[in-house]
Amino acid sequence: MKNLFITANKKKKKGRKYTAKYYARIIYKYENLIKPIIENYNDKFTKTKEQRLAFALAKHKELFLKFIKQQHIPFDNNQAERDLRMIKVKQKISGCFKSQRHIKYFARIRGYITTLKKNKQNVLKNIQNTFVNKPFIPNLGE
């Protein structure tokens, strides 16, 4: 499964265009990898870790493979992890936040700055614009 995902991601990075035929081939390989694990499940026993993973992969197949169909969906969640890391760093440096309200303020400001950077906007200029009621609102492109 790992190799299937990595290969599909490499092809996406190389500019491989999505086609129904290509996607059907990926689905076929995907299903054939998890089918034997699911078929060997005996409901008299609890599921092993491998079986739980196989059932989750089968249930959420479309979500796991969405990065192939839609160009803007990343293969990994590294950016999400980077976004959350700042909160942990802040906690380690200062020990903790004073209150739940302060956590929300920090997360909101940090999220706005990250959104600006992702959209290649000038951070300082746009923070100033929020104070004159002209915040940057990204185009979600949906």
Residue, then its C-alpha position, 0 to 999 in steps of 0.5 A: m500500500k505504501n508503494l502504491f501511494i508513493t508511486a501515485n504521488k511521484k506521478k502526480k508531482k511529475g505532472r501526470k494528469y488525472t484520467a478515469k483509466y489511471y484512477a481505475r487502475i489505482i483503485y484496482k490495485y488498492e482494493n486487491l491489496i486490502k481484499p485478502i485481509i478483509e476476507n480472512y477476518n473472522d468476526k468471532f475474534t477481535k480485529t488485529k491492527e492490520q485488519r482494522l487498518a484494512f477496514a478503514l482503508a476500504k471504508h475511506k477509499e475515496l478520501f485516501l485517494k482524493f489527492i490523485k483526483q484533485q491537484h490542490i489536495p496534498f499527499d501528506n499532512n506535513q503542513a497541518e503538522r507544521d501549523l500545530r507545531m507553533i502552539k507546542v513550541k509556545q507552550k514549551i517556551s512559556g510553560c503554558f497559556k494563561s487561559q483558554r481564551h489566550i490559546k484561541y487568540f494565539a491560534r486565530i492569529r497564527g492561522y491567519i498568518t499561515t493563510l497569508k503565507k500560503n496565499k503568498q500575501n504580505v503578512l505585515k501589510n495584511i495584518q495592518n489591513t485587518f485593523v482598518n476592517k479590510p482583512f484578506i479573505p482567500n479565494l477557496g476556488e470551490 
